[in-house]
């Protein structure tokens, strides 16, 4: 599995803009929530890597 779809639509709807910058970012992968303290781009890469390890092709950025 190569591609993981990252959905940030809920985050955008709540905050009125896309996710960016440094912080504690939470991602939902199936029924679990994973957090990463980093700039959003790196946190997204780490979450994508975790999703691949779990064999999942979809994750969501939480608000």
MOPAC internal coordinates of N, CA, C and O (Angstrom, degrees):
PM7 1SCF
backbone

  N    0.0000 0     0.00 0     0.00 0    0    0    0
  C    1.4455 1     0.00 0     0.00 0    1    0    0
  C    1.5316 1   108.40 1     0.00 0    2    1    0
  O    1.2310 1   120.82 1   -57.81 1    3    2    1
  N    1.3125 1   116.03 1   122.19 1    3    2    1
  C    1.4531 1   119.55 1  -175.78 1    5    3    2
  C    1.5262 1   112.59 1  -104.49 1    6    5    3
  O    1.2310 1   120.18 1   135.77 1    7    6    5
  N    1.3177 1   117.27 1   -44.23 1    7    6    5
  C    1.4600 1   120.10 1  -171.85 1    9    7    6
  C    1.5275 1   111.23 1   -98.01 1   10    9    7
  O    1.2310 1   121.17 1   -47.11 1   11   10    9
  N    1.3369 1   115.37 1   132.89 1   11   10    9
  C    1.4648 1   121.93 1   173.94 1   13   11   10
  C    1.5252 1   107.15 1  -120.36 1   14   13   11
  O    1.2310 1   120.52 1   -55.44 1   15   14   13
  N    1.3150 1   116.60 1   124.56 1   15   14   13
  C    1.4567 1   122.05 1   179.27 1   17   15   14
  C    1.5298 1   109.37 1   -84.22 1   18   17   15
  O    1.2310 1   120.54 1   -56.92 1   19   18   17
  N    1.3376 1   116.57 1   123.08 1   19   18   17
  C    1.4670 1   121.92 1   179.15 1   21   19   18
  C    1.5270 1   107.96 1  -105.80 1   22   21   19
  O    1.2310 1   120.57 1   -63.75 1   23   22   21
  N    1.3170 1   116.52 1   116.25 1   23   22   21
  C    1.4625 1   122.64 1  -177.60 1   25   23   22
  C    1.5272 1   109.37 1   -99.97 1   26   25   23
  O    1.2310 1   120.60 1   -63.49 1   27   26   25
  N    1.3250 1   116.45 1   116.51 1   27   26   25
  C    1.4686 1   120.09 1   178.34 1   29   27   26
  C    1.5300 1   111.03 1  -114.43 1   30   29   27
  O    1.2310 1   119.88 1  -161.68 1   31   30   29
  N    1.3267 1   117.84 1    18.32 1   31   30   29
  C    1.4672 1   121.25 1  -175.86 1   33   31   30
  C    1.5345 1   112.72 1   -63.53 1   34   33   31
  O    1.2310 1   119.59 1   140.96 1   35   34   33
  N    1.3237 1   118.40 1   -39.04 1   35   34   33
  C    1.4711 1   120.02 1   178.25 1   37   35   34
  C    1.5247 1   110.55 1   -64.18 1   38   37   35
  O    1.2310 1   120.62 1   137.39 1   39   38   37
  N    1.3312 1   116.41 1   -42.61 1   39   38   37
  C    1.4661 1   120.71 1   178.22 1   41   39   38
  C    1.5295 1   109.60 1   -59.55 1   42   41   39
  O    1.2310 1   120.51 1   133.08 1   43   42   41
  N    1.3338 1   116.64 1   -46.92 1   43   42   41
  C    1.4694 1   121.22 1  -179.13 1   45   43   42
  C    1.5226 1   111.08 1   -62.56 1   46   45   43
  O    1.2310 1   120.25 1   140.13 1   47   46   45
  N    1.3214 1   117.12 1   -39.87 1   47   46   45
  C    1.4647 1   121.09 1  -179.47 1   49   47   46
  C    1.5375 1   110.73 1   -65.32 1   50   49   47
  O    1.2310 1   120.04 1   139.56 1   51   50   49
  N    1.3141 1   117.54 1   -40.44 1   51   50   49
  C    1.4669 1   121.58 1  -177.99 1   53   51   50
  C    1.5231 1   111.73 1   -74.14 1   54   53   51
  O    1.2310 1   120.22 1   136.35 1   55   54   53
  N    1.3382 1   117.18 1   -43.65 1   55   54   53
  C    1.4663 1   121.41 1  -172.82 1   57   55   54
  C    1.5261 1   114.17 1   -97.90 1   58   57   55
  O    1.2310 1   120.12 1   167.98 1   59   58   57
  N    1.3207 1   117.37 1   -12.02 1   59   58   57
  C    1.4563 1   120.58 1   179.26 1   61   59   58
  C    1.5157 1   114.19 1    76.15 1   62   61   59
  O    1.2310 1   120.03 1  -170.43 1   63   62   61
  N    1.3154 1   117.54 1     9.57 1   63   62   61
  C    1.4645 1   122.27 1   177.86 1   65   63   62
  C    1.5247 1   108.38 1  -159.22 1   66   65   63
  O    1.2310 1   121.26 1   -14.45 1   67   66   65
  N    1.2997 1   115.20 1   165.55 1   67   66   65
  C    1.4567 1   120.21 1  -179.62 1   69   67   66
  C    1.5179 1   112.47 1   -74.14 1   70   69   67
  O    1.2310 1   120.31 1   -21.25 1   71   70   69
  N    1.3220 1   117.02 1   158.75 1   71   70   69
  C    1.4635 1   120.77 1   178.70 1   73   71   70
  C    1.5253 1   111.40 1   -69.44 1   74   73   71
  O    1.2310 1   120.74 1   -41.28 1   75   74   73
  N    1.3201 1   116.19 1   138.72 1   75   74   73
  C    1.4675 1   120.72 1   177.18 1   77   75   74
  C    1.5186 1   109.09 1  -166.74 1   78   77   75
  O    1.2310 1   121.47 1   -16.10 1   79   78   77
  N    1.3197 1   114.79 1   163.90 1   79   78   77
  C    1.4509 1   120.19 1   175.49 1   81   79   78
  C    1.5195 1   113.81 1    87.98 1   82   81   79
  O    1.2310 1   121.88 1     2.24 1   83   82   81
  N    1.3274 1   114.00 1  -177.76 1   83   82   81
  C    1.4652 1   122.11 1  -177.42 1   85   83   82
  C    1.5228 1   110.24 1   -87.77 1   86   85   83
  O    1.2310 1   120.83 1   -39.50 1   87   86   85
  N    1.3121 1   116.02 1   140.50 1   87   86   85
  C    1.4582 1   120.19 1   176.25 1   89   87   86
  C    1.5105 1   111.45 1   173.50 1   90   89   87
  O    1.2310 1   121.43 1     9.33 1   91   90   89
  N    1.3044 1   114.87 1  -170.67 1   91   90   89
  C    1.4607 1   121.63 1   174.83 1   93   91   90
  C    1.5257 1   106.29 1   -98.34 1   94   93   91
  O    1.2310 1   120.75 1   -75.97 1   95   94   93
  N    1.3140 1   116.18 1   104.03 1   95   94   93
  C    1.4603 1   122.62 1  -174.97 1   97   95   94
  C    1.5187 1   110.59 1   -96.35 1   98   97   95
  O    1.2310 1   120.91 1   -45.87 1   99   98   97
  N    1.3295 1   115.87 1   134.13 1   99   98   97
  C    1.4638 1   121.70 1  -179.73 1  101   99   98
  C    1.5250 1   109.46 1  -112.90 1  102  101   99
  O    1.2310 1   121.33 1   -42.98 1  103  102  101
  N    1.3126 1   115.06 1   137.02 1  103  102  101
  C    1.4623 1   122.29 1   179.70 1  105  103  102
  C    1.5187 1   108.76 1  -130.38 1  106  105  103
  O    1.2310 1   121.00 1   -43.53 1  107  106  105
  N    1.3234 1   115.69 1   136.47 1  107  106  105
  C    1.4622 1   119.94 1   175.39 1  109  107  106
  C    1.5199 1   108.52 1   -98.15 1  110  109  107
  O    1.2310 1   121.25 1   -57.35 1  111  110  109
  N    1.3268 1   115.21 1   122.65 1  111  110  109
  C    1.4572 1   122.40 1   177.31 1  113  111  110
  C    1.5207 1   105.53 1  -121.77 1  114  113  111
  O    1.2310 1   120.82 1   -70.14 1  115  114  113
  N    1.3164 1   116.04 1   109.86 1  115  114  113
  C    1.4636 1   123.20 1  -171.10 1  117  115  114
  C    1.5265 1   107.94 1    57.35 1  118  117  115
  O    1.2310 1   119.31 1    57.53 1  119  118  117
  N    1.3109 1   118.92 1  -122.47 1  119  118  117
  C    1.4685 1   121.24 1  -177.68 1  121  119  118
  C    1.5213 1   113.26 1   -99.86 1  122  121  119
  O    1.2310 1   120.00 1  -171.57 1  123  122  121
  N    1.3277 1   117.60 1     8.43 1  123  122  121
  C    1.4663 1   121.43 1  -178.47 1  125  123  122
  C    1.5200 1   110.94 1  -110.84 1  126  125  123
  O    1.2310 1   121.14 1   -28.28 1  127  126  125
  N    1.3280 1   115.42 1   151.72 1  127  126  125
  C    1.4586 1   121.77 1   176.05 1  129  127  126
  C    1.5209 1   108.10 1  -113.00 1  130  129  127
  O    1.2310 1   121.18 1   -49.38 1  131  130  129
  N    1.3343 1   115.34 1   130.62 1  131  130  129
  C    1.4608 1   122.13 1   178.71 1  133  131  130
  C    1.5202 1   107.92 1  -119.17 1  134  133  131
  O    1.2310 1   120.23 1   -41.96 1  135  134  133
  N    1.3298 1   117.17 1   138.04 1  135  134  133
  C    1.4595 1   121.18 1   178.84 1  137  135  134
  C    1.5218 1   109.92 1  -118.47 1  138  137  135
  O    1.2310 1   121.89 1   -32.76 1  139  138  137
  N    1.3262 1   113.99 1   147.24 1  139  138  137
  C    1.4596 1   121.56 1   179.28 1  141  139  138
  C    1.5199 1   107.68 1  -139.15 1  142  141  139
  O    1.2310 1   120.32 1   -47.01 1  143  142  141
  N    1.3239 1   117.00 1   132.99 1  143  142  141
  C    1.4606 1   121.52 1   176.33 1  145  143  142
  C    1.5175 1   107.05 1   -98.55 1  146  145  143
  O    1.2310 1   121.29 1   -71.71 1  147  146  145
  N    1.3259 1   115.15 1   108.29 1  147  146  145
  C    1.4687 1   121.16 1  -175.87 1  149  147  146
  C    1.5245 1   108.21 1  -176.60 1  150  149  147
  O    1.2310 1   120.69 1    -3.31 1  151  150  149
  N    1.3317 1   116.29 1   176.69 1  151  150  149
  C    1.4601 1   119.10 1   169.39 1  153  151  150
  C    1.5252 1   106.67 1   -67.64 1  154  153  151
  O    1.2310 1   120.21 1   -25.66 1  155  154  153
  N    1.3297 1   117.20 1   154.34 1  155  154  153
  C    1.4597 1   120.42 1  -172.44 1  157  155  154
  C    1.5260 1   112.76 1   -56.54 1  158  157  155
  O    1.2310 1   119.92 1   136.65 1  159  158  157
  N    1.3166 1   117.75 1   -43.35 1  159  158  157
  C    1.4646 1   120.27 1  -178.46 1  161  159  158
  C    1.5195 1   112.85 1   -57.33 1  162  161  159
  O    1.2310 1   120.64 1   136.39 1  163  162  161
  N    1.3229 1   116.38 1   -43.61 1  163  162  161
  C    1.4671 1   119.59 1   179.41 1  165  163  162
  C    1.5259 1   110.61 1   -70.92 1  166  165  163
  O    1.2310 1   120.24 1   138.64 1  167  166  165
  N    1.3301 1   117.15 1   -41.36 1  167  166  165
  C    1.4646 1   120.65 1   178.52 1  169  167  166
  C    1.5259 1   110.33 1   -60.54 1  170  169  167
  O    1.2310 1   120.64 1   140.25 1  171  170  169
  N    1.3166 1   116.39 1   -39.75 1  171  170  169
  C    1.4665 1   121.25 1   178.31 1  173  171  170
  C    1.5281 1   110.75 1   -63.89 1  174  173  171
  O    1.2310 1   120.38 1   137.86 1  175  174  173
  N    1.3252 1   116.88 1   -42.14 1  175  174  173
  C    1.4756 1   120.29 1   177.52 1  177  175  174
  C    1.5251 1   110.96 1   -62.75 1  178  177  175
  O    1.2310 1   120.34 1   137.66 1  179  178  177
  N    1.3317 1   116.96 1   -42.34 1  179  178  177
  C    1.4647 1   120.73 1   178.90 1  181  179  178
  C    1.5306 1   111.21 1   -65.14 1  182  181  179
  O    1.2310 1   120.48 1   139.07 1  183  182  181
  N    1.3277 1   116.68 1   -40.93 1  183  182  181
  C    1.4667 1   120.59 1   178.56 1  185  183  182
  C    1.5228 1   110.74 1   -66.21 1  186  185  183
  O    1.2310 1   120.63 1   140.66 1  187  186  185
  N    1.3228 1   116.40 1   -39.34 1  187  186  185
  C    1.4668 1   120.80 1   178.00 1  189  187  186
  C    1.5226 1   110.28 1   -63.74 1  190  189  187
  O    1.2310 1   120.56 1   137.95 1  191  190  189
  N    1.3161 1   116.53 1   -42.05 1  191  190  189
  C    1.4685 1   120.89 1   177.65 1  193  191  190
  C    1.5353 1   110.42 1   -61.33 1  194  193  191
  O    1.2310 1   120.66 1   137.30 1  195  194  193
  N    1.3394 1   116.34 1   -42.70 1  195  194  193
  C    1.4658 1   120.50 1   178.88 1  197  195  194
  C    1.5308 1   110.71 1   -63.35 1  198  197  195
  O    1.2310 1   120.50 1   138.21 1  199  198  197
  N    1.3227 1   116.66 1   -41.79 1  199  198  197
  C    1.4683 1   120.55 1   178.62 1  201  199  198
  C    1.5259 1   110.70 1   -60.93 1  202  201  199
  O    1.2310 1   120.56 1   137.14 1  203  202  201
  N    1.3245 1   116.54 1   -42.86 1  203  202  201
  C    1.4754 1   120.02 1   177.97 1  205  203  202
  C    1.5255 1   110.95 1   -61.56 1  206  205  203
  O    1.2310 1   120.52 1   138.15 1  207  206  205
  N    1.3330 1   116.60 1   -41.85 1  207  206  205
  C    1.4672 1   120.36 1   178.53 1  209  207  206
  C    1.5263 1   111.10 1   -60.37 1  210  209  207
  O    1.2310 1   120.80 1   146.11 1  211  210  209
  N    1.3254 1   116.07 1   -33.89 1  211  210  209
  C    1.4599 1   121.13 1  -179.53 1  213  211  210
  C    1.5317 1   112.31 1   -86.81 1  214  213  211
  O    1.2310 1   120.45 1   175.76 1  215  214  213
  N    1.3277 1   116.74 1    -4.24 1  215  214  213
  C    1.4612 1   120.87 1  -179.74 1  217  215  214
  C    1.5175 1   113.78 1    75.01 1  218  217  215
  O    1.2310 1   120.68 1  -149.69 1  219  218  217
  N    1.3314 1   116.30 1    30.31 1  219  218  217
  C    1.4631 1   122.28 1  -176.70 1  221  219  218
  C    1.5242 1   109.48 1  -110.28 1  222  221  219
  O    1.2310 1   120.31 1   -37.82 1  223  222  221
  N    1.3361 1   117.01 1   142.18 1  223  222  221
  C    1.4625 1   120.32 1  -178.07 1  225  223  222
  C    1.5302 1   112.88 1  -109.29 1  226  225  223
  O    1.2310 1   119.52 1  -171.45 1  227  226  225
  N    1.3381 1   118.53 1     8.55 1  227  226  225
  C    1.4622 1   121.75 1  -178.38 1  229  227  226
  C    1.5276 1   109.30 1  -143.89 1  230  229  227
  O    1.2310 1   120.80 1   -43.36 1  231  230  229
  N    1.3252 1   116.07 1   136.64 1  231  230  229
  C    1.4616 1   120.82 1   172.27 1  233  231  230
  C    1.5100 1   108.78 1  -144.77 1  234  233  231
  O    1.2310 1   121.11 1   -16.20 1  235  234  233
  N    1.3204 1   115.49 1   163.80 1  235  234  233
  C    1.4509 1   120.35 1  -175.13 1  237  235  234
  C    1.5248 1   110.48 1  -129.12 1  238  237  235
  O    1.2310 1   121.12 1   -45.28 1  239  238  237
  N    1.3438 1   115.46 1   134.72 1  239  238  237
  C    1.4620 1   120.80 1   173.28 1  241  239  238
  C    1.5215 1   107.35 1   -79.31 1  242  241  239
  O    1.2310 1   120.28 1   -53.92 1  243  242  241
  N    1.3154 1   117.07 1   126.08 1  243  242  241
  C    1.4635 1   120.73 1  -179.47 1  245  243  242
  C    1.5202 1   110.81 1   -91.50 1  246  245  243
  O    1.2310 1   121.08 1   -22.64 1  247  246  245
  N    1.3326 1   115.55 1   157.36 1  247  246  245
  C    1.4632 1   119.53 1  -177.75 1  249  247  246
  C    1.5087 1   112.00 1   -95.02 1  250  249  247
  O    1.2310 1   120.10 1   180.00 1  251  250  249

